[in-house]
Every structure is written in C-alpha cells, then in structure tokens.
Amino acid sequence: MLRKLRSSLALVAGSVVACGGSDSGTTGQLTVRLTDAPGDYVQSATVWISSIYLIGGNDTTGTRYTVTSTPQSYDLMTLQNGVTTALGTSTIPVGDYSQMRMVVDSARVTLKAGITIGGASTVSLQTPSAQRTGIKVNFSGPLHVAAGQTILVVDFDVARNFVFQGPRGSPTGVSFKPVLHAVVTDIAASIAGTVGPAAAAATKPMVYAIASGDTVSSAVADSATGAYRLRYLDPRVSPFNVVVVATGYQTQNRSVPVRSAQDTTGVNFTLVP
C-alpha cells in the first residue's frame, strides 16, 4: 500500500530550492487541515496530536519546519462528508517537500450502540511509534509550497486506521495502524455517483478509491438515495479503481480517471446479489 517517496529537491539550512529554480529567502504560508472518512463500528474516534512538521531532504539531515506544536484533540467522526478542521498554519520556505510527519500521542474509539470489545464500549489505544517519530503523511507527488497560501488536507480515514479484529458485527479487538494521505486543495479532485438498487443502498455500501493498490479515499453510500462522493483525490495518480462493497451483493469495481480540481460525476453502480 505504501509507496516509497523520494524528495524531488533537497532543502538544507540556509538554502531554499523551488520548482523551476531558486527563490532564496522566499516564503509561503502553509495551512494543514484534517478530514476523515467513516468507520463501520465507530461512534467517535479521538486522536491527540501534539505536533506536525515538514522535512526538507531526508530524515537524518533534512531541516525540519514546524507547522504546529500546539497539542490538540480531534474527534475524527465530526470531520466527514467534506468537513475539515485546521491543524495549523506556518510560514515556511517556498519549495518542494516529500515528507510530513504528524505526532499522535494517543487515540481512543467509542463504539456504536450495541457493540463492545471485551464488554467495553470505549477503547484507548497506545501509539508508541506515532508518539516517538510521528506518522508519515503520504503525498502522491512532491508537496509544493508556493508564495502566498498553500492549503493541504490530510485524510485520517477511520475505517483504514482503526483496524478491527473478529467477525463482522462482533469485533474482538481493535488496533491503531495509521496510514495517512494528503493533497493540496487547488488540485484536489472528487468522484461522485450512486449505488443501486434501493435494497443494496439500504445496506450502506462502502465505496473505495484505490490507486496503485493503495486505498486513498472511502465513503459510505447514502442508505436512502445511494449517493456517494469520494473527496480529496490527487489527480497525479489517476485513474482510480472505484470499488463498491455491500453485504449480500457482489463487489463491483471500475477504473475512473479524474482531472485536476474537477468533480467527476455519474459514476453509478447497480449491484447484483
């Protein structure tokens, strides 16, 4: 799922390299925002984020640029259907970056009514590696920070990052295995459509966008209309394999190309038992 990313340009202390040449001394404002995709069992999912930073170059020699160092908690389940919240804003050198890390001190999930794990409806999860070195935020290509403002949206997918063990509907455990993706808003694309028939939509089908074997976005189709929308897709890895999974119905998938900053609509599915 993870693709090893290499930095397009090296940033070292005292030098700044931007796309197309050097803009020494030029800075831009980077704003990082957070969004989420839904999870099957989860009523609320709270993460405690203490800092976010960019790395110029590599982990050992690259200069770190702090986006925020103010600890804050976020309930991911309030950030669905295109809702975002600000994580931090910082002025940093203009240039290309391939690494960002988010330091997560702890996480907690509260399960939906009727679901428990070991008799408990709330489970606290330890995040030792995420606390020490931070979670790597994956880019589909270099993050270019331009003069002016650059807005980056990080997708903290609950369904992907909180992994449940045990039979469907009766989980026996949960673990925190974070894989984060991000895209700048000025190129972000989306895919929208419907899942039918009505009986299939009533099962609340899951819809996934997959690129190079990596699930980069997910959504739950509306149980009444079957409508869904996959947001914050990076067009640099187009096309996406859109996969629909519904209980009692055959899984369907379709290759869907997208263009920069455009909403691709009419990607409809009719499921069969």
C-alpha positions, 0 to 999 in steps of 0.5 A: 500500500505504501509507496516509497517517496523520494524528495524531488529537491533537497532543502538544507539550512540556509538554502531554499530550492523551488520548482523551476529554480531558486527563490532564496529567502522566499516564503509561503504560508502553509495551512494543514487541515484534517478530514476523515472518512467513516468507520463501520463500528465507530461512534467517535474516534479521538486522536491527540496530536501534539505536533506536525512538521515538514522535512526538507531532504531526508530524515537524518539531515533534512531541516525540519519546519514546524507547522504546529506544536500546539497539542490538540484533540480531534474527534475524527467522526465530526470531520466527514462528508467534506468537513475539515478542521485546521491543524495549523498554519506556518510560514515556511520556505517556498519549495518542494517537500516529500515528507510530513510527519504528524505526532499522535500521542494517543487515540481512543474509539467509542463504539456504536450502540450495541457493540463492545470489545471485551464488554467495553464500549470505549477503547484507548489505544497506545501509539508508541511509534506515532508518539516517538517519530510521528506518522508519515503523511503520504503525498502522491507527488512532491508537496509544493509550497508556493508564495502566498497560501498553500492549503493541504488536507490530510485524510485520517480515514477511520475505517483504514486506521482503526483496524478491527479484529473478529467477525463482522458485527462482533469485533474482538479487538481493535488496533491503531495502524495509521496510514495517512494521505494528503493533497493540496486543495487547488488540485484536489479532485472528487468522484461522485455517483450512486449505488443501486438498487434501493435494497443494496443502498439500504445496506450502506455500501462502502465505496473505495478509491484505490490507486496503485493498490493503495486505498486513498479515499472511502465513503459510505453510500447514502442508505436512502438515495445511494449517493456517494462522493469520494473527496480529496483525490490527487489527480497525479495518480489517476485513474482510480479503481472505484470499488463498491462493497455491500453485504449480500451483493457482489463487489463491483469495481471500475477504473475512473480517471479524474482531472485536476480540481474537477468533480467527476460525476455519474459514476453509478453502480447497480449491484447484483446479489 
